[in-house]
Amino acid sequence: MDKSPLVDTSAVSEAPATDKEAPPTAQDTQTKGKDTQTSTTAAATNKDNDTSPPLSKNQLKKRRRYEKSQAIKKRRKEQQRQLKQLKAQKEGRDLDAEREQQLVNQKDGKGWKVRVCIVL
């Protein structure tokens, strides 16, 4: 009896490699994978953690609701940031100059010195 391990040869490609054909690169395999339906949170979670059981419908709903609320928060924060920029521009402030001045003060440690002196 031969004690060599069994090898599955069905997964190996039967087409011979020629000089004109190059083996597929990582980028080629990634683009092929994008054709299939992806971006499900349950599938992504199960790939990372094979030992955990699949998420229940309730957990999936909670996760979607959480992700949706996070997206809303992010959008709201971005809108507030844009409003502040518009308000500063209407007041005639130069935001780039203010940022440069903040960096200079940070390097000098002026703000830190003032806060430390007040506390002590």
N, C-alpha and C positions, 0 to 999 in steps of 0.2 A: 504494500500500500504506500502510495506517495504521500509524504507528509508536508508537501508545499502548500502554502495558503491559497485559497481560492481567489481568483482575480476576476472581477466583472469587466469583461471587455466590451460590453454593449454600449457603454458610455463613451468609448473612444471613437473618435471620428475615423471613418473608413477612407475618406478622400486623402490622396497623397498630397503632400505639400510640394509645391513647385517653386521655382525661383521667382516667378512673377507674384505669387500670393505671399503676403506677409501674415504672420500669426496675428490674431486680433489683439489690439492694445486695450489698456484699461479704459480709455476713453470710448472705444467702440462698444465695449460691454456695458458701460454706463448709459450710453445713448439707446441701446437696445432695451435696457431695463426701464427706460422712461416711457416706453410705449404702453406698458401694462399699467393698470390702475394702481395708484399708490396713495400715500399720505393718510392712511387710516391710523389713528392713534393706537388702537388695540393691536394691530399687526406690528407696529414699531415697538411697542412695549413688550410684546411676546418675543420678538427677535432678540431684544436685549436681555430678557429675563426668561429663559426657557423653563426654569424650575417653577415659576409661579403659575397659578391657574389663569385662564383667560378672564378678562374683565367682564363683569355682568353688564346687562343693559343699563341698570341704574348707575353703575360706576361710569359707564361711557357717557351717559347723559350729564352726570355731574362734571366730568372732565370737559365736555364740550361747552357747558355753561360757564365754567371757570375760564376756559380759553377765550370765550366770547367776551366775558367781562374784562379780561386783561387787555384785549384788543381795543375795547371801548375806552378803557383808562388811558391807554397809550395814545389813542387818537385825540382824546380830550386834552391831555397834557401837551401834545404837539400844537393844538389849536391855541391853548393859553400862551405858549411860548411865542407863537407867531403874533398874537395880539399884543404882547408886551413889546415885541420888536417894532411893530407898526406904531404903537403909542410913542415909543422912544424916538422914532424917525419923525413923527409929527411934531414932537417937542424940539426937534432940531439937534438932538444929541448924536454924537459920533460914537457908535458902538465899538468900532474897531479901535479907536483911540482909547476908549475906556478899558477894553480888554488888555491892551498893551500896558496901560498904567497899572492895572491889577497885577499883571505879571511882574512888573518892575517892583511894585510894593511887596509882592510875595517874596521875591528874591532878596530884597533888603530886609525883610522881616519887620517892617513898620507896624503892620496890624497886630502881629504877634506880641511885639513889645508893648503896645498900648494895652492889649488885653491882659497881659501878665502883670503890668504895673497896677492896673485897676483892681485885680483880684487880690494881689498881695497887699 
